[in-house]
Amino acid sequence: MCEGGAVNQDWEDRVTAAWASFDDYPQERAHEFRALIDALVAELPDDSPLGPFERACAWDSTGHSDKAVPLYREALARGLTGYKGRRARIQLSSSLRNVGQPEEGVKLLTPELDGPSDELDDAVRAALALCLSSLGRDREGLALVLGALAPHLPRYQRSMANYARALVDPGA
């Protein structure tokens, strides 16, 4: 079982292999990569949320945020949850920013700050920071990025975390 629908491990492995080959497709061959993903999606049940998610990722990764947005929305509406659901929200917010709708990206990602923690936490903060910056809210975005970076530093973790808080709460 995979989040959002029954998929066997062979299918997951083939999707992973397809994405591992992404760099083998220069921009002029992007359509070939999308066709590869489309062929894998064709094996899924028609109502699977994984289909629109994988297709959205392929369009997004080949420079077509406009085509990815409705597919991410469809995947989430079909019930994509868990890790891939979180990825879909991160990627959708980034795509929304790219198509001039950063405020919707902020609304989509802000709740993720309080959600269960996982390896995507820093990606949530990075994508949210970009959306905030697009709205002229650079200090909030910088605070998120510094807060995400601080735990990874070999020194100065406490200082950077404090500076991050001070950017948005000068009394902190």
C-alpha positions as a printed Julia matrix, in Angstrom:
172×3 Matrix{Float64}:
  0.0    0.0     0.0
  1.24   3.47   -0.82
 -0.25   6.68    0.51
 -3.24   7.48   -1.61
 -3.85   4.09   -3.19
 -2.72   0.53   -3.71
  0.48   0.31   -5.72
  2.92  -2.53   -5.86
  6.59  -2.17   -5.1
  7.55  -2.87   -8.72
  5.58   0.18   -9.86
  7.15   2.34   -7.14
 10.61   1.09   -8.13
  9.98   1.93  -11.78
  8.77   5.43  -10.87
 11.86   5.92   -8.71
 14.05   4.73  -11.61
 12.29   7.1   -14.01
 12.95  10.05  -11.7
 16.56   8.93  -11.25
 16.92   9.25  -15.03
 15.44  12.77  -15.15
 18.8   14.45  -15.79
 19.18  12.29  -18.92
 16.42  14.36  -20.54
 17.58  17.82  -21.62
 14.87  20.44  -22.08
 14.41  19.61  -25.76
 13.54  16.03  -24.72
 11.34  16.95  -21.75
  8.31  15.6   -23.61
  9.97  12.16  -23.61
 10.33  12.23  -19.84
  6.69  13.26  -19.42
  5.69  10.41  -21.75
  7.64   7.98  -19.57
  5.75   9.19  -16.49
  2.44   9.12  -18.4
  3.07   5.47  -19.32
  3.61   4.58  -15.67
  0.53   6.55  -14.61
 -1.53   4.67  -17.21
 -1.0    1.52  -15.13
 -2.79   3.01  -12.13
 -6.51   2.86  -11.39
 -8.31   5.84  -12.93
 -9.14   7.34   -9.53
 -5.67   7.01   -8.02
 -4.28  10.24   -6.54
 -0.79   9.1    -7.51
 -1.5    9.59  -11.21
 -2.12  13.33  -11.14
  0.65  13.74   -8.54
  3.31  12.08  -10.72
  2.09  13.92  -13.81
  2.17  17.24  -11.9
  5.73  16.54  -10.79
  6.75  15.81  -14.39
  5.18  18.99  -15.75
  6.59  21.03  -12.88
 10.09  19.63  -13.21
 10.11  20.39  -16.92
  9.22  24.04  -16.4
  5.43  24.06  -16.68
  4.07  25.15  -13.3
  0.86  26.25  -15.01
  0.1   22.69  -16.09
  1.21  21.24  -12.74
 -1.09  23.33  -10.51
 -4.4   21.7   -11.5
 -2.83  18.25  -11.32
 -1.48  18.8    -7.79
 -4.92  20.06   -6.79
 -6.53  16.97   -8.3
 -4.14  14.64   -6.47
 -4.9   16.3    -3.15
 -8.65  16.33   -3.86
 -8.47  12.59   -4.57
 -7.0   12.05   -1.13
 -3.23  12.05   -1.52
 -1.96  12.0     2.06
  1.14  11.27    4.08
  4.59  11.99    2.74
  3.5   12.36   -0.89
  0.61  14.57    0.17
  3.05  16.84    1.96
  5.31  16.86   -1.09
  2.28  17.8    -3.21
  1.48  20.76   -0.93
  5.11  21.97   -1.01
  5.34  21.64   -4.78
  1.89  23.13   -5.36
  2.78  26.18   -3.27
  5.98  26.65   -5.26
  4.07  26.33   -8.52
  1.42  28.76   -7.32
  4.19  31.25   -6.63
  5.56  30.69  -10.13
  2.17  31.44  -11.69
  1.66  34.61   -9.64
 -0.43  33.26   -6.76
  2.0   33.31   -3.81
 -0.72  34.22   -1.31
 -2.41  30.88   -2.01
  0.94  29.17   -1.5
  1.29  30.84    1.91
 -2.21  29.67    2.9
 -1.42  26.14    1.77
  1.94  25.84    3.56
  1.44  27.78    6.78
 -0.46  24.9     8.44
  2.44  22.59    7.57
  4.61  24.48   10.09
  2.52  22.98   12.87
  2.08  19.54   11.3
  4.0   16.39   12.14
  7.73  16.82   11.62
  9.64  14.9     8.97
 12.53  15.32    6.56
 10.45  17.77    4.5
 10.31  20.42    7.26
 13.11  22.49    5.73
 11.54  22.26    2.27
  8.26  23.55    3.72
 10.09  26.52    5.18
 12.08  27.21    2.01
  8.99  27.14   -0.25
  7.01  29.22    2.23
  9.89  31.73    2.44
  9.83  32.14   -1.34
  6.07  32.72   -1.31
  6.42  35.27    1.49
  9.2   37.04   -0.39
  7.01  37.25   -3.48
  4.47  39.04   -1.29
  7.07  41.53   -0.04
  7.31  39.79    3.33
 11.06  39.23    3.13
 11.76  39.45    6.87
  9.3   36.62    7.57
 10.82  34.56    4.76
 14.36  35.18    5.97
 13.32  34.21    9.5
 12.0   30.88    8.21
 15.15  30.18    6.23
 17.47  31.08    9.11
 15.38  28.99   11.47
 15.63  26.03    9.11
 19.36  26.51    8.59
 20.34  26.99   12.24
 20.17  23.32   13.34
 22.48  22.31   10.47
 25.3   24.71   11.38
 28.38  23.36   13.15
 28.33  26.41   15.45
 26.09  29.41   16.12
 22.85  27.41   16.16
 21.45  29.31   19.15
 22.47  32.72   17.79
 20.98  32.12   14.36
 17.75  30.76   15.85
 17.53  33.87   18.04
 18.21  36.17   15.07
 15.49  34.36   13.12
 12.96  34.98   15.9
 14.04  38.63   16.22
 13.33  39.26   12.53
  9.62  38.72   13.08
  9.35  39.53   16.79
 11.78  42.36   17.68
 10.95  41.91   21.38
 12.13  38.28   21.37
